[in-house]
């Protein structure tokens, strides 16, 4: 199996984790203050990642990787905050659509700020990802509330995070460093915001503890490492398209947990999405190893 195929499978696992996390976040924001929850989540994520990967991280640290990791941590923290706030303040279907727009944001941001060009296959896959998300989650009742704009900003920040990881891996940064140090920055930012705004309080219910442990360990510490590791062998655009599968997993989770019905429109969207990913994979004839390419000029 090609390295890129293995990487894309890892990113699908990441998407499964984040799809489940969308449901967990809804529970979490009903029991805990948003900033308090985020602080506990990132503090736990950093602790777990440092205990398991800290020795390797320290050995690989250098001035460049520290600088990159700090910026990556700030951007990722802002993406998580806006995503959590968007899910809490907007209808779930609309929030699911808007916060999954990194599929579109990645090539748009790369085109605007990095001068990248894209082939027809990539354009079609991106359009397919956008259309599938629309079918899966949009319900036709868009309202220009604060929650909508928060969700849109979350997608832009998530797209920027994907591009930053790709760029920093291309410059030679270690994926473990790009996991541990940004989590430390995220935990610090979260604590500095939470203490004066909402204070810190531990969950009172078992469900609250489950939300903290799932989002802190599985969907932050483990998922961050999966993303950084996988993006060594696949492009930012491929990553964004695969991440369009997140609403599919959220939809299935909603059906299993909340007994929500799955419409024909949603099934069509899932088929379109799977087709986009298959087309993307069939067109990937070479292993992508970004340490050997200049990612600012590469055409996908």
QUIRA-V933315 format. One record per residue. RES is the residue in three letters. PHI is phi in whole degrees, 0 to 359 (999 if undefined). PSI is psi in whole degrees, 0 to 359 (999 if undefined). NEAR is the number of other C-alpha atoms within 10 Angstrom. Layout:
# QUIRA-V933315
res: {RES;RES}
phi: {PHI;PHI}
psi: {PSI;PSI}
near: {NEAR;NEAR}
This chain:
# QUIRA-V933315
res: {UNK;UNK;UNK;UNK;UNK;UNK;UNK;UNK;UNK;UNK;UNK;UNK;UNK;UNK;UNK;UNK;UNK;UNK;UNK;UNK;UNK;UNK;UNK;UNK;UNK;UNK;UNK;UNK;UNK;UNK;UNK;UNK;UNK;UNK;UNK;UNK;UNK;UNK;UNK;UNK;UNK;UNK;UNK;UNK;UNK;UNK;UNK;UNK;UNK;UNK;UNK;UNK;UNK;UNK;UNK;UNK;UNK;UNK;UNK;UNK;UNK;UNK;UNK;UNK;UNK;UNK;UNK;UNK;UNK;UNK;UNK;UNK;UNK;UNK;UNK;UNK;UNK;UNK;UNK;UNK;UNK;UNK;UNK;UNK;UNK;UNK;UNK;UNK;UNK;UNK;UNK;UNK;UNK;UNK;UNK;UNK;UNK;UNK;UNK;UNK;UNK;UNK;UNK;UNK;UNK;UNK;UNK;UNK;UNK;UNK;UNK;UNK;UNK;UNK;UNK;UNK;UNK;UNK;UNK;UNK;UNK;UNK;UNK;UNK;UNK;UNK;UNK;UNK;UNK;UNK;UNK;UNK;UNK;UNK;UNK;UNK;UNK;UNK;UNK;UNK;UNK;UNK;UNK;UNK;UNK;UNK;UNK;UNK;UNK;UNK;UNK;UNK;UNK;UNK;UNK;UNK;UNK;UNK;UNK;UNK;UNK;UNK;UNK;UNK;UNK;UNK;UNK;UNK;UNK;UNK;UNK;UNK;UNK;UNK;UNK;UNK;UNK;UNK;UNK;UNK;UNK;UNK;UNK;UNK;UNK;UNK;UNK;UNK;UNK;UNK;UNK;UNK;UNK;UNK;UNK;UNK;UNK;UNK;UNK;UNK;UNK;UNK;UNK;UNK;UNK;UNK;UNK;UNK;UNK;UNK;UNK;UNK;UNK;UNK;UNK;UNK;UNK;UNK;UNK;UNK;UNK;UNK;UNK;UNK;UNK;UNK;UNK;UNK;UNK;UNK;UNK;UNK;UNK;UNK;UNK;UNK;UNK;UNK;UNK;UNK;UNK;UNK;UNK;UNK;UNK;UNK;UNK;UNK;UNK;UNK;UNK;UNK;UNK;UNK;UNK;UNK;UNK;UNK;UNK;UNK;UNK;UNK;UNK;UNK;UNK;UNK;UNK;UNK;UNK;UNK;UNK;UNK;UNK;UNK;UNK;UNK;UNK;UNK;UNK;UNK;UNK;UNK;UNK;UNK;UNK;UNK;UNK;UNK;UNK;UNK;UNK;UNK;UNK;UNK;UNK;UNK;UNK;UNK;UNK;UNK}
phi: {999;296;299;294;298;299;297;292;294;299;291;293;297;302;297;299;300;288;296;295;296;302;287;298;298;298;296;297;289;274;250;231;299;303;290;296;299;297;296;296;298;285;297;294;299;295;300;296;292;290;297;273;235;300;298;296;299;298;294;263;291;209;300;295;293;294;301;297;293;296;296;298;296;294;296;294;300;296;295;292;298;292;295;296;295;295;296;285;248;232;305;302;296;290;298;298;292;292;284;261;283;299;305;272;295;301;293;295;295;295;291;287;250;238;65;278;244;229;278;298;301;296;300;294;294;297;298;296;297;297;295;293;298;300;293;288;233;288;242;81;245;299;231;275;271;299;299;295;292;297;296;297;295;298;296;297;293;295;297;297;297;299;292;296;299;300;295;287;296;295;278;105;292;279;297;292;298;287;259;288;296;302;296;296;296;297;296;295;300;296;292;296;276;291;301;283;276;232;77;246;214;279;299;265;247;298;298;295;295;300;300;296;291;296;288;282;268;283;272;242;295;291;296;297;292;302;296;297;292;291;288;291;236;212;278;297;292;303;300;298;293;296;295;294;282;304;298;297;293;296;299;296;297;297;292;284;272;257;58;285;281;254;278;299;302;294;296;298;300;296;296;300;295;300;298;297;293;297;301;299;292;295;273;269;272;233;290;263;231;286;294;256;229;270;287;282;238;289;254;253}
psi: {134;153;321;321;317;318;318;327;319;320;330;322;318;316;321;314;315;331;317;323;327;322;318;320;324;318;317;317;347;343;333;151;143;310;324;315;314;322;314;320;309;328;316;318;315;318;313;316;323;320;320;330;2;319;313;320;314;321;332;357;142;174;319;314;327;314;313;318;324;312;317;320;319;314;316;321;314;323;317;319;312;325;312;316;323;317;325;333;358;157;143;317;317;317;320;321;308;320;352;8;7;338;321;324;324;303;328;312;320;323;317;318;346;0;29;151;153;144;172;321;314;317;316;320;319;315;321;319;318;313;322;319;319;315;324;325;329;139;9;7;40;131;139;64;175;324;324;314;326;317;319;318;326;318;318;317;322;320;318;322;318;316;322;317;314;314;318;325;323;330;358;4;147;138;332;318;319;358;306;308;314;324;323;318;317;318;318;314;317;318;319;329;317;319;309;333;309;347;175;132;140;153;147;340;157;323;325;319;320;316;318;313;319;309;329;315;306;304;358;296;305;314;323;319;319;315;311;321;315;324;358;337;10;158;165;323;315;318;314;320;317;323;345;346;351;314;334;312;324;319;314;320;320;323;319;318;313;3;34;145;149;118;164;321;317;321;320;318;319;318;317;318;312;320;320;317;319;315;318;316;319;332;358;88;346;149;133;118;103;345;342;6;156;104;347;345;359;143;132;999}
near: {5;13;16;23;18;14;22;24;14;18;26;19;18;24;25;20;21;24;24;21;23;25;20;19;23;15;16;25;21;11;16;18;16;18;23;22;27;28;26;23;24;27;21;22;28;26;19;17;24;21;10;12;16;18;10;14;20;14;9;14;16;12;8;12;19;16;11;19;25;18;15;26;24;19;20;23;25;19;24;18;16;23;28;25;21;26;25;19;17;20;17;17;19;24;25;27;24;26;28;31;26;28;30;21;23;26;27;17;17;19;14;9;10;14;14;17;14;14;9;9;14;21;15;14;24;27;17;22;30;23;16;29;27;23;21;28;23;19;12;9;9;11;12;8;10;12;21;21;16;23;28;22;20;28;26;22;24;28;28;22;23;23;26;18;24;26;21;22;22;20;17;14;22;19;22;22;25;27;29;29;26;24;30;22;23;28;25;19;18;24;21;14;16;20;14;9;12;13;14;16;13;12;18;10;9;9;14;20;15;15;24;27;17;20;29;26;22;17;23;25;24;18;22;23;20;20;25;22;21;24;28;25;22;23;22;26;28;24;25;25;27;26;25;31;27;25;29;26;21;24;26;17;20;18;13;11;10;11;10;12;12;13;11;11;13;21;16;14;24;24;12;20;28;19;16;23;21;13;15;20;14;9;11;16;10;9;12;19;16;21;17;10;12;11;19;15;11;13;11;18}
